[in-house]
Every structure is written in structure tokens, then in C-alpha cells.
Amino acid sequence: MRTEPELIGACLAMIGGRASLSAAERTLARAARAEALEARDGGRIRDAIGRGADPLGDALQSIRSAAERRGCGAVYTPRAIVRSMTGWLASQACPARIIDPGAGSGRFILAAGEAFPDAELVAVEIDPLSALVLRANVSVRGWGARTRVLVEDYRAIALPPCTGPTAFIGNPPYVRHHGISARWKAWYASSFARLGIEASALAGLHLHFFLKTRLLARRGDVGAFITAAEWLDVNYGAALRQLLLQHLGVLALHVLAPSVEAFPGTATTAVITCFRVGETTGPLRVRSALRLHGRNALARGAPVAHALLRSAPRWSVLVRPRPRPIAGAIELGELFRVHRGQATGANDIWIAGAHADGLPDRVKLPAVTRARELLQAGSRLSSVALLRRVIDLPCDLEDFTAEERRSVDAFLSWAKRHGAHRGYIARHRKAWWSVGLKAPAPILCTYMARRPPQFTLNACGARHLNIAHGLYPREYLPAATLRLLLAWLNRHVDVAGGRTYAGGLTKFEPKEVERLRIPEPASLGADSVV
């Protein structure tokens, strides 16, 4: 199946009619003028679905571009992870109802239907074509009578009470806050407020789904969701962290390395969150997993007390392996102030190019403007030859010669025509034309990557933009001490000290760099140098 009409035709052939479809699905089928599937292809697809494969879902993923899938957060979960999460549910309860809030092609619903043959299945999916694929998969398995497919926004649904426990399972869609309407952001904030929790409008759609689950769930209900892991650390995840502790009853956190590929096509750090509503006292299990094997893969993890979670500003540090303690350790901030580099507000204007040819060289300062420049330099940046120049004019323009002033005025006129004076950063400077680069830092470090920070000796005195941090000694440190410290940092600092974001990125804010534990400089010897 290479086209949408072919896929719709295949789904209709599996379902055997349109009577059960929602209005949105019927409209989709009419508009597509679906092409009927040949009998032999239909048999092949039915056999594959019966074996647990998802050929229709795979076809849907291939028909839609990566940009289309990202726009609606549609990334389907690999079978091994579905099996592990379903196995965890089976170890916790025998639910009367299973709800998948962002069901896609139905991978979780199909696995749950097999694990719990007597449970009612409720699949919620806002995309009509995905819902049609899901309905076809369910029909082939013979579960149409016990499955409800709701082609709606999960946040808007209402469900009748259930006579037994409900289990929630799935992969809530990842859509950043930019793609969420003001109406739903207001719903998110007000719903959290009624629970006594302050929530940020910067939260992504997957956090909305946790909230709706709390509003639908009753005490004793269980659930397991897989999402991007950045909410463990970022400020807008604080509301979800409180919700899990105070209301949803978090039981386990399993942080999966990007190598697990929880979301195919992305190098994302994922977390599986397991919960039982009303469980707020017992310890939970946390672990960092490089792979998942078997139905009992989510049974492992180190116990962590709720009190520790309540006091921790970030949760990923509780999951990652803890570094061995260092005898006589101090914090890096006792020796250095750490400052993020300057933001220009408009790199295309303030990074010198042909538009700055007439400016005096003394206002075009060599600077690290891309993190890869430090990664390529390694432990020592020796030359500015390959660095770009940043235009850094003084606030007072009276010290230029007449000829220099003419070139400066010409540049500023060009910059104004391109709106350089109207940007937020420019409007908040003392003079809109003065970037204000910080003094060269003896040590520079990257702060956001899928790897630990790169610490680089700034031997050539380069400035730096806000893609790097500068480490400034609080008092004089000999060059030999700087080299020893830098070598130790590059050898021993790992991602455990940073914040995990979607995409598998780890970010180190300046204060987090200052909190890194290091040996006393006097204890470092020549063997510390790599």
C-alpha cells in the first residue's frame, strides 16, 4: 500500500463494512474513494495481523511524512516495549477495562486484548485514518464487540463508571506547547489549579494526557505510559511530578537510553511511568535501562522513597547511576563562576560577513559561535583562525575616527533596515547596537548535547556566544592547575549532572556546572592529564 486510498480500501476490507464507523471515518472513506483490496493481499494482511504484526500501521507511517507525523505526535511504539508494558499491567491487576488514550493503529489495545481476554477495550484516537486502521486491526482479531473506538480528543471524552478497575496504557502524543491552542492551555492550568497544583503553559500534549487520566481514574486504577523523558527535569514538568506523587500514585520510573529507540526515527531518551491511583506512601522503583527484554522487564529497579522524590528538584538524577563519591571533594563553583555566553538576538546581523567588511577589525571579535567548534577542538582551542567574528560595538561611538564612524554608521543603517533594533534582546540592551560580549573565559564548555560536556582550554582568548558556558576563576589559578582540572573534568563528568530533554539531549545550566563535584586541585597529579 503506497497511497492513502489504498490503505483506506484495505482497512474497509478488513472491517467488512462502514456501519460501525464514526462520522469522521465515513467522511474520510468517501473523500478518498478507497480502492478495494485484492483477496490475496487481504489474506496476507490478515495473517500478519494474526501473528501480532501491524502491517496497516506500518503502511500509515510510511505514507505520511516525518513532518506530518511530528505535527500530531504520531510515533508508534515498538512491539518489545508494548509487550513489556502490558506484562507489567498483568502483574498488577486484572482490569475490567483498558483505555489507550492515544491509540494510533492499536498496538497497545491489541496487546491488552490478548493479555486480558475479558476486559472491555477503549481506544481513543483523534485522527480518523489512524482510527480506521485501528478498527481494522481489532476486526481481524475478532474483538469488535468488546472494543469502543472513540474518534475524539482524549481531553474531551467522558466515560461511564466501570464495575472493576481500569487500566490506562499507551504512548501519549508528543506535541510541543507551540502546537496547543490557548483554550486547551487554559483547561490545563485551571484543571491543575483545582487539584491545588500550579501548572505551566509550556507543557507538551503528553502532560495533558496524564492530567486527563487523573480526572478519569478512580482509586485503585493502574497505568503505564511511555513518553519523552524531559518532564523529569524541566520546570514545566514540576506539575506532573506533583500529580504523580499526590494523585496518580507513581510506582516505577524506567528511563530508557536513546539506543533502545522507543520512538523509531528519533534519538530520544524515553521514560516508562507506572502508577496506581491513590498509592502515595510506599517506595517506588527507578532504573536506567539500556535494553528491555521479556514480559517482566519492568519488574526491576532500585527502591526510592517518596520523600526523596518530593525534595528533589529533578528526577532523572535519581534514576541514573550515581558517581562514586570523591574524598575531599568540592564543588566546581567554589573555584569558578560559570556564565552562559552572550545572546546576539540576530546572528545573521551580528556575526560578521560581507555586510561587515567596512567595519574596523577591532570591533569584529573572534568567538565560538557553534558548539561543534569546541567538540572539534577537544581539550585545547589553540587558534582563532577557523572561528567566525562577532560584531561588538561599544555603547559610546565617539571614540572612532571620522572614517571609522562613517563605516559604523553605514553598518547601523543597514542593520536597522533589517530590523536589528526591534528584537527583544536589542531593545533590552543599554544600546541596541552593542552586543556586549563577555571577556574571554580561560575554560569553555558545551552545555547541550547527547554526550557529556566538552571542557576546552581557551588558549587563544576567544569570546563565546550562548552556545557555550565560560568558566571564570574566582581567584588566580596557575596554568598547570587549569590543565589538570580540565583533564579531570573531561575524563569524569558524565550526563548524570544535567537535565534530560526530548531528543536524548542533556542540558547543563550554569548552576548545574557549578555544582559538579571535583577533587581539591592540590590532590590532582600529572596522572590526571589525558
C-alpha positions in Angstrom: 0.0 0.0 0.0 1.6 3.2 -1.2 -1.3 5.6 -1.1 -3.9 6.7 1.3 -6.8 5.4 -0.8 -5.2 2.0 -1.0 -4.8 2.0 2.8 -8.4 3.0 3.4 -9.5 0.3 1.0 -7.5 -2.3 2.9 -9.0 -1.2 6.2 -12.6 -1.3 4.8 -11.9 -4.8 3.5 -10.8 -5.9 7.0 -13.8 -4.3 8.7 -16.3 -5.6 6.2 -18.5 -2.5 6.1 -19.0 1.0 7.2 -21.9 0.8 9.6 -19.6 0.9 12.7 -17.5 3.8 11.6 -17.6 7.3 13.2 -18.8 10.2 11.1 -15.2 11.4 10.7 -14.1 7.9 9.4 -17.0 7.7 6.9 -16.2 11.2 5.6 -12.6 10.1 5.1 -13.6 7.0 3.3 -15.9 8.8 0.9 -13.4 11.6 0.2 -10.6 9.1 -0.6 -12.7 6.9 -3.0 -10.9 4.0 -1.5 -9.6 1.3 -3.8 -10.7 -2.3 -2.9 -8.0 -4.7 -1.9 -7.4 -7.9 -3.9 -8.3 -11.1 -2.0 -4.8 -12.5 -1.9 -3.4 -9.2 -0.4 -6.2 -9.2 2.1 -5.4 -12.7 3.2 -1.7 -11.8 3.6 -2.5 -8.8 5.7 -4.9 -10.8 7.9 -2.3 -13.4 8.5 0.3 -10.8 9.5 -2.2 -9.1 11.9 -3.0 -12.5 13.4 0.7 -13.1 14.1 0.9 -9.8 16.0 2.4 -7.6 13.3 1.0 -4.3 12.3 1.2 -4.0 8.5 -1.6 -1.4 8.3 0.1 0.8 10.9 3.4 0.4 9.2 1.8 1.4 5.9 0.3 4.5 7.5 3.6 5.6 8.9 5.3 5.2 5.5 2.6 7.1 3.7 2.9 10.1 5.9 6.0 12.3 6.0 8.1 12.7 9.1 6.9 16.3 9.4 3.2 15.2 9.3 3.8 12.6 12.0 5.7 15.0 14.2 2.9 17.6 13.9 0.4 15.2 15.5 2.8 13.4 17.7 2.2 10.1 15.9 5.2 7.8 16.6 4.3 4.2 17.0 5.7 2.1 19.8 7.9 -1.0 19.1 6.5 -4.3 19.9 9.0 -5.2 22.6 8.1 -2.1 24.6 4.4 -2.7 24.2 4.9 -6.3 25.4 6.9 -5.2 28.5 4.3 -2.6 29.5 1.4 -5.0 29.0 3.3 -7.6 31.0 3.7 -5.1 33.9 -0.1 -4.4 33.9 -0.8 -8.1 34.1 1.4 -8.3 37.2 -0.6 -5.5 38.9 -4.3 -6.2 38.3 -7.0 -7.9 36.3 -8.7 -4.8 34.8 -12.3 -4.8 33.7 -11.5 -2.0 31.2 -8.4 -1.0 29.2 -8.0 2.6 27.9 -5.4 3.7 25.4 -5.6 7.5 25.2 -3.7 8.0 22.0 -4.2 4.6 20.4 -2.7 5.1 16.9 -3.0 1.9 15.0 -3.9 0.0 18.2 -0.7 -1.7 19.2 -1.4 -1.4 22.9 -5.1 -2.2 22.6 -4.2 -5.4 20.6 -1.6 -6.5 23.2 -4.0 -5.7 26.1 -6.9 -7.5 24.4 -4.7 -10.6 24.2 -3.5 -10.3 27.8 -6.9 -9.6 29.3 -9.5 -11.6 27.2 -12.5 -10.5 29.4 -11.7 -6.7 29.5 -13.6 -4.0 27.7 -11.2 -2.2 25.3 -11.5 1.6 24.8 -9.3 3.1 22.1 -9.2 6.9 21.8 -7.7 8.4 18.7 -8.4 11.8 17.2 -7.0 11.1 13.7 -9.8 9.4 11.6 -7.3 7.4 9.4 -5.4 6.1 12.4 -8.8 5.1 14.0 -9.8 3.3 10.8 -6.5 1.3 10.8 -7.1 0.5 14.5 -10.6 -0.6 13.8 -9.4 -2.9 11.0 -6.8 -4.5 13.3 -9.4 -5.1 16.0 -11.9 -6.6 13.5 -9.3 -9.1 12.2 -8.7 -10.2 15.8 -12.4 -10.7 16.3 -12.7 -8.1 19.1 -15.1 -5.6 17.5 -17.9 -6.4 20.0 -15.8 -5.6 23.1 -13.9 -2.6 21.7 -15.0 1.0 21.6 -13.2 3.3 19.2 -13.6 7.0 20.1 -12.5 9.3 17.3 -12.2 12.3 19.7 -9.7 14.4 21.6 -8.8 12.4 24.7 -9.1 15.6 26.8 -12.8 16.0 25.8 -14.1 12.5 26.4 -16.4 11.3 29.1 -16.7 7.7 30.2 -19.2 5.8 32.3 -18.2 4.3 35.6 -16.6 0.8 35.4 -17.6 -2.1 37.6 -14.0 -3.1 38.1 -10.5 -1.5 37.9 -9.5 0.4 34.8 -6.0 0.2 33.3 -4.5 3.0 31.2 -1.7 2.2 28.8 -0.1 3.8 25.8 2.2 6.3 24.2 0.6 9.8 24.7 1.3 12.0 21.6 4.3 14.3 21.9 3.3 17.8 20.7 5.2 20.8 22.0 3.3 23.7 23.6 3.5 25.8 20.4 1.0 23.4 18.8 -1.5 23.6 21.6 -4.4 26.1 21.5 -4.9 28.8 24.1 -8.2 27.1 25.0 -6.5 23.8 26.0 -3.7 25.6 27.8 -6.3 27.3 29.9 -8.0 24.0 30.6 -4.7 22.5 31.6 -3.9 25.3 34.1 -7.4 25.5 35.6 -7.7 21.7 36.0 -4.4 21.6 37.8 -5.4 24.5 39.9 -8.5 22.6 41.1 -6.1 19.9 42.3 -4.1 22.5 44.2 -1.1 22.4 41.7 0.3 25.3 39.7 1.0 24.3 36.1 3.0 25.9 33.3 1.5 26.7 29.9 4.8 25.4 28.4 3.8 21.8 29.0 3.6 19.5 26.0 0.5 17.5 25.0 1.7 14.3 26.7 1.5 16.1 30.0 -2.2 17.0 29.2 -2.9 13.3 28.8 -1.5 12.5 32.3 -3.8 15.1 33.7 -6.9 13.8 31.9 -6.1 10.3 33.1 -6.1 11.6 36.7 -9.5 13.2 36.0 -11.0 9.9 34.6 -9.3 7.5 37.0 -10.5 6.1 40.3 -8.6 4.9 43.3 -7.0 1.5 42.5 -6.8 2.1 38.8 -3.4 1.4 37.3 -1.5 2.6 34.3 1.7 2.7 32.3 2.7 5.4 29.8 5.8 5.8 27.7 6.8 9.4 26.9 9.8 11.6 26.2 11.8 11.9 29.5 12.4 15.7 29.7 9.5 16.2 32.1 11.6 14.5 34.8 13.8 17.6 34.9 12.4 20.7 33.3 10.4 23.4 35.1 7.1 22.7 33.2 7.3 19.1 34.4 7.0 20.1 38.0 3.2 19.9 37.9 3.3 16.4 36.5 5.8 15.4 39.2 3.5 16.7 41.9 0.5 15.0 40.2 2.3 11.6 40.2 3.2 11.9 43.9 0.0 13.3 45.2 -2.7 11.9 43.0 -1.7 9.3 40.3 0.5 7.3 42.6 3.8 6.7 40.8 5.1 3.2 41.3 8.1 3.0 38.9 10.2 5.0 36.5 12.2 3.3 33.8 14.4 5.7 31.9 15.3 4.1 28.5 18.5 5.1 26.8 18.2 6.5 23.2 19.8 3.3 22.0 16.6 1.5 22.9 14.8 3.5 20.2 11.5 3.8 21.9 10.3 6.2 19.3 11.7 4.9 15.9 13.4 7.5 13.8 14.3 9.7 16.8 17.3 9.5 19.2 15.1 10.3 22.2 15.5 9.4 25.9 12.2 7.9 26.9 10.7 7.0 30.3 8.0 4.5 31.2 6.0 5.7 34.1 4.0 3.1 36.0 1.3 4.2 38.5 -1.6 3.1 40.7 -4.1 5.8 41.7 -4.0 6.5 45.4 -0.6 4.9 46.1 1.3 7.8 47.8 3.4 6.2 50.5 5.3 3.1 49.5 8.7 3.3 47.8 8.8 3.2 44.0 11.3 1.6 41.7 13.6 3.5 39.5 16.2 2.4 37.0 18.1 3.3 33.8 17.7 0.7 31.1 19.9 0.1 28.1 17.5 -2.6 26.8 14.2 -4.2 27.5 13.8 -8.0 27.4 10.8 -10.1 28.2 7.4 -9.5 29.8 9.0 -8.9 33.2 11.4 -6.3 32.1 9.7 -3.6 34.2 9.8 -5.6 37.4 13.4 -4.4 38.2 14.7 -1.1 39.7 16.1 0.3 42.9 13.7 1.5 45.6 13.4 5.2 46.2 11.3 6.8 49.0 8.6 9.3 48.1 10.2 11.8 50.5 13.3 11.8 48.3 11.2 12.5 45.2 9.3 15.3 47.0 12.6 17.0 47.9 14.4 16.5 44.5 14.1 19.4 42.1 14.9 17.0 39.2 14.1 13.3 39.0 16.5 11.9 36.4 19.4 12.2 38.8 17.6 9.5 41.0 17.4 7.1 38.0 20.9 7.5 36.6 23.8 5.6 38.1 25.3 7.7 40.9 29.0 8.6 40.6 31.4 7.3 43.2 32.0 9.7 46.0 35.2 11.7 45.8 37.2 12.0 49.0 37.7 15.7 49.9 35.5 16.8 47.0 34.5 20.4 46.5 32.0 22.0 44.1 33.4 23.4 40.9 31.6 26.7 41.8 34.0 27.2 44.7 36.7 27.8 42.1 34.8 29.2 39.1 31.9 31.4 38.2 30.1 29.9 35.3 28.4 32.1 32.7 26.5 31.3 29.6 27.8 33.2 26.6 26.2 36.3 25.1 23.0 36.1 23.0 23.1 38.4 20.0 19.4 38.2 19.2 20.1 38.1 15.5 23.2 36.1 14.5 22.7 36.8 10.8 23.4 40.5 11.6 25.9 40.4 14.4 28.1 37.6 13.1 30.4 39.3 10.6 30.0 38.6 6.9 30.2 40.6 3.8 27.9 43.1 5.3 30.6 44.0 7.9 33.6 44.3 5.5 34.0 48.0 6.1 34.0 47.9 9.9 37.2 48.2 11.9 38.8 44.9 12.8 38.8 45.8 16.4 35.0 45.6 16.6 35.0 42.1 15.0 36.0 39.7 17.7 36.8 36.0 17.1 34.2 34.0 19.0 33.0 30.4 19.5 29.6 30.6 17.8 28.9 26.8 17.4 29.2 24.0 19.9 30.9 21.8 17.3 33.9 24.2 17.3 34.6 23.1 20.9 33.9 19.5 20.2 36.3 19.5 17.2 39.0 21.4 19.2 38.8 18.9 22.1 40.7 19.8 25.2 42.5 22.9 23.7 41.4 25.7 21.4 44.7 27.0 20.1 43.8 29.3 17.3 41.0 31.7 16.2 41.8 31.1 12.5 38.7 29.0 11.9 36.3 30.9 14.2 33.8 33.5 13.0 33.8 37.1 14.1 31.1 38.7 16.2 30.5 42.5 15.7 30.7 44.1 19.2 30.3 47.8 19.0 30.8 50.0 22.1 27.8 51.8 23.6 29.7 55.1 23.1 30.5 55.6 19.4 32.5 58.8 19.9 35.9 57.1 20.0 36.0 56.2 16.3 37.9 58.2 13.8 35.9 60.0 11.2 36.5 57.4 8.6 35.6 54.6 11.0 32.5 56.4 12.2 31.2 56.6 8.6 31.6 52.8 8.2 29.9 52.2 11.5 27.0 54.5 10.7 26.6 52.8 7.3 26.5 49.4 9.0 24.0 50.5 11.6 21.7 52.0 8.9 21.9 48.6 7.2 21.2 46.8 10.4 18.1 49.0 11.2 16.7 48.3 7.7 16.9 44.6 8.6 15.1 45.2 12.0 18.1 44.6 14.3 16.9 47.3 16.7 13.4 45.9 17.1 14.3 42.5 18.6 13.6 41.7 22.3 17.3 41.4 23.2 18.3 44.6 21.3 15.5 46.5 23.0 16.8 45.5 26.4 20.4 46.5 25.8 21.9 49.7 27.1 22.4 50.5 23.4 20.7 48.3 20.8 23.9 48.0 18.7 26.2 46.9 21.5 26.2 43.0 21.8 28.4 43.2 25.0 30.5 40.1 24.6 31.9 38.8 27.9 35.7 38.7 28.5 37.4 35.6 27.2 37.0 32.7 29.7 40.0 30.5 30.4 37.8 27.4 30.0 34.8 27.0 27.8 32.3 24.1 27.8 29.4 22.9 25.8 26.2 22.5 27.7 23.6 20.7 25.4 24.3 17.5 23.5 23.8 13.8 23.5 27.0 13.4 25.4 28.8 14.9 28.4 30.0 18.5 28.2 33.3 19.2 26.4 35.6 21.3 28.5 38.1 23.2 26.4 41.1 25.3 27.4 40.6 28.7 25.7 44.3 29.2 24.8 43.6 31.7 22.1 41.4 34.1 24.1 38.2 33.6 22.0 34.9 35.1 23.1 31.8 32.9 23.2 28.1 33.2 22.4 25.3 31.5 24.2 26.0 28.1 22.8 28.7 27.6 25.4 29.5 28.4 29.0 32.6 30.2 30.2 34.4 29.2 33.4 35.9 32.2 35.1 38.2 31.6 38.1 37.2 33.3 41.3 40.8 33.9 42.1 44.1 33.3 40.3 44.8 29.6 39.3 48.1 28.6 37.7 48.1 27.4 34.1 49.2 23.9 35.3 46.2 23.7 37.7 43.8 24.7 34.9 45.1 22.0 32.7 44.8 19.4 35.4 41.3 20.4 36.3 40.2 20.4 32.7 41.7 17.0 32.1 39.8 15.6 35.1 36.5 17.2 34.0 36.7 15.7 30.5 37.5 12.3 32.0 35.0 12.1 34.8 31.9 14.3 34.2 29.0 12.4 32.7 25.4 13.2 31.7 24.2 12.4 35.3 24.6 16.0 36.3 22.4 17.5 33.6 18.8 17.6 32.6 17.3 15.2 30.1 15.3 16.6 27.2 13.4 15.0 24.3 15.7 14.0 21.6 18.1 12.4 24.0 19.7 15.8 24.7 21.3 16.5 28.1 21.5 20.2 29.2 23.7 21.7 31.9 22.6 25.0 33.2 25.4 27.3 34.6 24.4 26.4 38.2 24.5 22.7 37.4 28.1 23.1 36.1 29.0 24.9 39.3 27.5 22.1 41.4 29.7 19.4 39.8 31.8 17.7 42.4 35.6 17.8 41.8 38.7 16.9 43.7 40.7 19.6 45.5 43.2 20.9 42.9 46.1 20.0 45.3 45.1 16.4 45.0 45.4 16.3 41.2 48.6 15.0 39.9 50.2 14.6 36.5 48.3 11.3 36.0 45.1 13.4 35.7 46.2 14.7 32.3 44.7 12.7 29.5 
